[in-house]
Amino acid sequence: MDTNQTPLPPLRAGTLYLVATPIGNLEDITLRALRVLKECDVVAAEDTRHSGRLLEHFGISKPLLSYFQFNEARRSEEILERLRRGEKVALVTDAGTPGISDPGARVAAAALAAGLRVEAVPGPCALVAALTASGLPTDEFHFVGFLSHKSGQRRRQLEGLRMVPGTLVFYESPYRIIRLLEELAELYPARRTVLARELTKKFEEIRAGLPAQLLGELRERAIKGEFVVLLGPEAA
Ligand code: SAM
């Protein structure tokens, strides 16, 4: 880490900044994220009301552009047009790192393909928080994200992961968490599993065990919050 840095240069014109925002705890916003949000020309947001509240909390007032308002291609094209005009566009999602199971990746790819500048402003990401606090191997891991909602496809996806080395990381909603644990209990009964719930929030909880154990625990209480599910490798 270079602690002798001269004052940071201003934002660069015509750049798409992918700005990570908190996944629950507002203290997790980074100094650079705040600076980029303050100095950009426009904030492209997944949900303008949600991101508007975040900006307001930090005393930032910026024009917001919803990139869900129109179809994806048109949204990207509008952002690209602004970048071509030299605008500095900060892209945020509802929580965490844009592009990780969230919109953002497509706009970034389109901007790069058009020869425009893209910069990441790293910060909170549920995948990294869960993985590092899980106690499972971090040297090699595979991010699955959300599985398909369709039974057949979901099953094929899960079976296809059998030979994938390292820790497997899934995102899951509270509505399907029981289903995922049932599937893991059936297909991977002996693999150490970690459930990371409500990371960075007041009721953060990280529980480890075999899929069937975690399933039993979860069935006994109301299921709330957002989950990251991690499956250790065969021998872990
Ligand atoms: N872009 C985000 C990131 O960087 O992690 C992920 C967005 S994705 C639409 C939302 C999913 O991420 C949730 O369903 C859950 O699986 C996971 N997630 C987000 N925040 C979380 C939290 N505080 N605790 C546990 N999981 C979380």
Residues whose N, C-alpha, C, O or C-beta is under 5 A from the ligand:
A	BS01	SAM	I23 G24 A95 G96 T97 P98 I100 S101 D102 P124 C125 A126 L127 Y171 E172 S173 A196 R197 E198 L199 E226 F227 V228
